[in-house]
Amino acid sequence: MSLSLAGRALRAPVRSCFAVVVGALLLTLQGCSEPEVIFGEAWITAGGRKVRVEVARTPLQRERGLMHRRSLPEDEGMLFVFDRPVRHAFWMKNTRIPLSLAFIGPSGRIIEIQEMTPFDTTLHLPLAEYSCALEMNRGWFERNRIGVGDSIGLGAAAAPAAPASGAGL
């Protein structure tokens, strides 16, 4: 089980061992990939427009958000829903789509809109607590004349998540 002096010929047992090590390494690296995240879907209204949103309710969904996406259709977005009013920051790590972010208060009204730049790790933190945040393509709110103080019709999209089947048993 040795290499020739020229390093050209590997004996069969060494080649087999090498193949096993490479295979194990590849399987290990596959296990390191990020888990698939599945989002809920809903329709909301903003400025009289119907908007299709993916809904991020769980910590894993909220952490992933729109990361690694190449594009976002014009009248679609991502709605981040929290169980109670919060003041969490957002950033654009691993997010290549320029976005506008509307922070929505418990009353359903926009309390602040911020513009976000792809791959920027600057923290975007509103001045007040919010219960939902809506990410849309950059400039979407301005193009649709939607601003601070306007209502967003969240409907069932912002309703508390239903308990898991069998909860409490």
N, C-alpha and C positions, 0 to 999 in steps of 0.2 A: 504494500500500500504506500507507494512513494511516487513522486513525480520523477520523470527522467531529468537528467541534468539540463537538458535544453528546455524543459518545462512544456514540451509539446504533447506528450502522451500521458494520459491519466489511466491508471489501471481501473478495471471495471468496478471493484468495490468502492474506490474513492469517488468515481463518477456517480454511483448510486447514492452514496452518502451525501455528496454535494447536491444532488437532485432533491433529496429528502429535506435538507436544510433550506434550500431555496423555496420549496413548496410550503414548508412550515412558516417561513418568513412572509410569504405572500398571504397565507391564511390569516396570520396575525395582523397584517396591515389592513386586510379587508375588515376585520373585527374592529378596527380603530375608526372606521368611517362614521359619520354622524348618523344617528338614527333617523328613519323616515318620520316625518311629522305630517299628520293629516289634520286639516282644518275643517271646521264647520262652514257652511255657506248660508247667506241670508240676503235679503233685499232690504235696503233702507231708502229713505228719501232725503235729498239735500237740495234746497233751492228749487223744489218742484220737480227735480229729476230723480228717476229711479236709479239706484246704484247697487250693483252686485258686489258684495263683500265676502271675503273669507274672514271667518271669525276666530280670533285667537283668545281663548279663555284660560287655558292651563299655563303654568309657568314655562313648560317646554315650548308650547306654541308661541307664547309671547316672546320668548328668547329667540326663536328662529325667525319669526316675522317674515319679511320679504328677502331675507338673505339668500344669496346665490341665484336669484332670479335674473333673467336677461331683459325682461320687459314686463309691463303691466298694461293691460288694455285700458283705453281712455276712460270709460265710465265704470271702472272697477277699482277696488281698493282693499285694504285690510283694516278691520275693526278690532281693536284691542279692548277687551271687556274685563273689568275688575269687579270683584264682589263688593267692594266698598270704595269710597273716594280715596285716592292715593296721590302721591307726588313723586312718581318714579320718573327717571330720566330715560331718554331714548338716544341711540346713536346709530351710525350707519356702517358699522364694521361689517365687512363682507357683503355690503349691499351696493349694487352697481346702478340702481335706478334712482335718478334725482326725484325727491319726494317733497310734498307739502304735508305737514302734520297738524291736524286740528285736534286740540284738547277739548273734550266735551264734558261739561259739568253735569252733576246729578239731575239738573232740570232739563237736560237735552240740548242746552244752548252752547254754542262754541264760546270758550273763554279765551282762547289764544290760538294763533296759527303760526307755525314756524317752518322755514324752508330748510331742507336738509340736502347736503352734498354727498354724492357717492363716496364710499370708503372712508369718510371723515369720522373720527372717533370723538369729536366734540360732543359733549353731553347737551341734550336738548331737554330743558327742565322748565315747565310752566311756572308762573308766579303763584298759581292757586291749585288746590286739589282738583282732580278730575275723576270721572268714573269710566270714561271711554276715551280712546284716541283713534282717530281715523287717518290712515295714510293713503294719499292719492298721488298721482303723478304731479310733479312740481308745476305749480301755476294753475292747477285744476280749480281750486277755490276761487281764485281771482278771475279766471276765464268765465266762471259760472256765476260771478257776482255774489259769492257767498263769503260772509265775513264774521268777525267777532259779534256775538249777540244773536246771530241767526240760529234757528232751531234745526236740529237734525232729527228726522223721524226714525227712531231706532227700532220701534216695535219689539218683536220677539227676539231680535238680535242681541239686545242688551239684557234680556231676562236672565235671571239666575239659572245656572246649569241644573238640569234635572239630576236627582241623586242616581247613583249607579244602581243597576238592577240588583235586587237582593239586599240593598242597604238596610241596615237595622235588623236584619235577621239573625 
